Amino acid sequence: MKHLTGIVSLSKYQIIGDDAVMSETLFDLKEIKVTSNKNWTFDIMDALTAPIISYPSPWKDTISAKVKDKIIIERMIALMKKEKTATMAECVAYLYPASLTFPLNDRWANIYLYVASQYCKNSGKEIPEDIKVETLNSYEMEILEDLRRFIYRKRREYVKDRLRSERKETETVEEVIPIQPQLFGGDNRND
């Protein structure tokens, strides 16, 4: 097995006009060992290409482009930290359309406000004190962790299914290619 070693520092940037200004270092990883295997490749594909899982609602098309962009960044950070759950930005993207479709009960409203507070905190944005939720009780935290595992599992299943279908298409094409020359007289094996 090959290992790739590198020094990485991930910083949070604020965009001011056309200039990017580093505001603070999120974390430093002094040494990363990346094993070159299928799982690592799949994890990268999952982080970069997996769809955004949202509550099935007509409002899902109104998820902000900033949230969508933040999801990719947070997925890569979670991948580096070896976390196996959805990110807070993904939870915002899931709960946002649900909150517009029907009224959330007090438990889900707390969870949504907690997730939104964490998202804003990670994005360097302020959230008003009257709706800021900084902690959840143990039951609400358990529900949130279930949601994060559900979103993570669904997005990975989608990527796996997409890879399987691409593999089947490739196998089907490979089966057809040897037959093509015979159909058009290019390779007569009966001569």
N, C-alpha and C positions, 0 to 999 in steps of 0.2 A: 504494500500500500504506500502510495506517495502521500507526503504531507506538504502542504503549502504553508509557509510561515510568513507572517507580515506584521507590520506595526500599523495599527489603525487608531485614529482618534476621530470620533464622531462629534461634530459640533452643531449647535442649533444656530440657524441664520435668520436674520430678519431682512426682508426685502424692503428697501427704501428706494422707490423710483426704480432706476435701472441698476442700482448698486446693491450688492449683498454685503451685509455687515455681520460679522460673527459676534453673537452676544454672550454666549457661554458654552463651555464644553459639557456635553451631556454625559459622556463617559469615555474612558480610555481603555482600549484593549491592547495590552502590551504585546501579546503574542497570540495569534490565532492559528490553530491547526485545522486545516480543512482537509478532510480525507476525500480523495477523489474516488467516489463510488456513486452508484445510482441514487441512493438516498439524498446525498448532497445536491445532486443535479435536480432531483425532484423537488427538494425543499426550495431551491432557488426559483424553479418554474412556478411553484405554488405561490411564493411571495410576490413575484412580479406579474404573473399572468392569470392567477385565479380570479374569478369574478367576485364582485362585491355582493355579498348575501344580504338581502333586505327583506323586511316583512312584505308579503305579497299584497300590495296596495297600489291604487292608481297614483299615489303620492311618491312612489319610489323614484320617479323620474325627476323629482325636485331636490334630490340630495345634492348638496353643494359640491362644486368642482374642487374646492379647497379640502373638503372632507375626503373626497376620492383620492386626491393627491397625497394627503396625509396617511391614508390607509397603506399605500405602498411603502412609504418611509417607515411607518411603525411596524409593518410586517418584516422588513429587513432588520430592524433593530431587534424585534422579537426572535428572529432567526439567529442573530448573533448571540443573543442571550439564551438560546436553546429553549425558549418558551413554547409550549404545545397548546396554546389557547389563542383565541381571537384577540385582537387589540382593542383598546378603548375606542379608537376611531371606527372600527368595524361594528362595535356595539352601538355607537351613535347612528351609523348608517342603517342598522337593523331597526332600532327603536324609533327613529325619527318618523318614518312613514306610518308606523303603528300608532304613534301619538296623534297623528293627523287623521287617522281613519276612525278611531273610537277613543272615548275617554279612558285614560289609564287609571286603574285603581290606585290607592295610596301607596301600596307596596311597589308597583311598577313605576309609578311617578317618582318615587324616591330613587329607585335604581336608575331611571333615565336621567334624573338630575345629577346623580353621583357620576355617572358615565360622562355626561356633558361637562361637569366640573373638572373631571380628570382630563378630558380632551382639551378643554380650554387651558388648563394648567400646563399641559404638555406643549401646547401651541404658543404659550406665552401671552395668552389673552386673559383679561379680567372677566369674571362672572359676577353679576350683582350679588351682594351679600344675602339678600332676602330669598334667593333661590339656590344659593350654593349649598351643596351637600358634600361634606368632607368624609363622612363615615357612614357605613351601613351596619345594621345589626347582623348577627351571624346568619340568620335565616335569609335575609335579603342578599347577603354576600354569597351564600350557597346558590341561590337562584341565579345571580349574576354569573357565577363560575359555570353553572350548567349551561347558560346561554352562550358563554364564551367557548365552551367545549363543543356545543351544537354547531355554532357558526364555523369553527375551525374544521370540524369533521365534514360538514357539508361542502365547504370550499375545496377540501382535499379530495373528496369523492368526485367532485366535478372535474378536477384536473386529471384524476386517474381515468375516469370514463372517457375524457377527451383523448388521452394518450392511447387508450385501448382502441377507440374508433379509428384514430389515425393509423395505428399499427395494422388493424384489419383492412383498411383501405390500401395500405402499402402491400400487404400480402395478396390482396385481390388483384392489384395491378401486376404484381410479379407473376401471378398465375396466368394472366391474360397475355402478357408480352410474348412468350414463346409461340403462342398460337397465331399471333398477328401475321408473321411472315408467310405462313401456310395459306391464310385466307386470301392474300393478295398475290400469291404466286412467287414470292421472293425466295422462299426456301422450300423446294419440293423434295421431300424425303422419300417419296415413292418413285422417283426417277431412277 
